[in-house]
Amino acid sequence: MTAVRKKIMKGKVISNKMEKTIVVEVERLTRHPFYEKVIRKSTHLFVDDPQSQAKAGDEVEVIETRPLSKLKRWKLLKILS
């Protein structure tokens, strides 16, 4: 049996209005397939925050986990700033 490496991502908290859940926006740069222009794309991740310690605007690090609810698949690892 092989060990599974969990993904770790960095992003910015854009909402903390739910109980024990935050929404984190993760941005990445991709190249357009035809025009070759660099495009900034973003993804919203629903993150488990049991102590509700992250605030909107914080930079955070999140780690992939098993499904915790309908939308939550990530856990808060640490608050960077």
N, C-alpha and C positions, 0 to 999 in steps of 0.2 A: 504494500500500500504506500502511495506517495503522499508526501505532505503538500497541502494546498496553501499557496501564498495568498494572503488577503490583500486587496487593493487598498492603498492609502492615498487620499486626495486632500488637497488644500483648497479652501474657498472662503467666501465671505458670507456671513449670516445676513439674510435679507428679511427674515421674519422670525419672531419668537412669541407669537401671539397664542399658540396652542400650548396645552399643558404637556410638559415633558417631551416636546417635539420642536425642532427648529428646522427652518428651510435654509439650505446653503446653496449658493450659486457658485458653480465651478466653471471657469473659463478655460478654453483651449484655442490654439491657433491651428488652422488647417489651410491647405492650399486649394484653391478652386480647380476642379479637374480640367477645365478647358482654358480659362483665362489666366491661370497661374497666380492670381492675386491672393495674398494672405488674408484670410477671413477669420474674425474672432467669433467663436460660437460659445454658447453657454448652456449649462444643464442645471436644473434644480434638483437637489437631493433632499429627501425627507430624512432627518437625522434624529436618533434617540438621544435625548439629553435629560437623564433621570433627575438631576438636581436643579434643572432649569437655570444653569449658571451662565450660559452664553447670551449675550445681548446683541441686538441688531447693529451691524457694522463691524463686529469682531471678525478677525481672521482666525479660522479654526482648521484643525486637521481631523479628518474623519476616516474610519476604517470600515470595510465591508463586513457584513455579518449575515446571519440567517434572517429570513423574513420575520419581522417583529409584529407587523400589522399589514393592512392592505397596501400601504405605500412605503413604510419604513423598512429599508434594507441596509442602513448605515448607523454606526454608533459614533458618538463624540469621543475623540481620542485625547485632544488637548486644545486649549485656547492659546493661540500664538500671540495675539495683541488685541 
